[in-house]
């Protein structure tokens, strides 16, 4: 994928703020501090389009980015951050659920997990919920550069067993830029099959 343009469009907290126009969308979500913003920046070959914070849990809205004026990346708030109040976590969950369930142009969901660790309880619960949706799903195992290459397959098997899933799992390193082409291949295939959605 050649990126000609990538622009931040809007941060939304309610459906009335979601962009219109029907452009296809790819949603990314994962635990706080899993490296989601860094991955988005690497995929788009930008340094700081998606805001990378030293403080996990800072993404508290749904951020929409328009790519090549043809599709969008949607950055969903991180889950599982303990320092966020129980009430705020419930609000984030409701906001994310509303988007994932109601958003017509949503083509695919990418759930990010840390390849170094077995899936957390939150990862497992979120994955089970995502699999009930009628939307294609992939798992991106981030930070693959933090383990030896010979360990990657074993860690992918650990993730698959923990999530109890047959969904495709892609080991990726945003730092080393490995695995990005595999992600783009999936997204481009989705775009090739898209039927445009007209919105008012």
HELIX and SHEET records of a PDB file:
HELIX    1   1 UNK A   15  UNK A   17  5                                   3    
HELIX    2   2 UNK A   36  UNK A   43  1                                   8    
HELIX    3   3 UNK A   86  UNK A  102  1                                  17    
HELIX    4   4 UNK A  121  UNK A  130  1                                  10    
HELIX    5   5 UNK A  144  UNK A  146  5                                   3    
HELIX    6   6 UNK A  149  UNK A  151  5                                   3    
HELIX    7   7 UNK A  152  UNK A  163  1                                  12    
HELIX    8   8 UNK A  180  UNK A  192  1                                  13    
SHEET    1   A 7 UNK A   6  UNK A  12  0                                        
SHEET    2   A 7 UNK A  62  UNK A  67 -1                                        
SHEET    3   A 7 UNK A  71  UNK A  75 -1                                        
SHEET    4   A 7 UNK A  24  UNK A  30  1                                        
SHEET    5   A 7 UNK A 106  UNK A 114  1                                        
SHEET    6   A 7 UNK A 136  UNK A 142  1                                        
SHEET    7   A 7 UNK A 169  UNK A 171  1                                        
END                                                                             
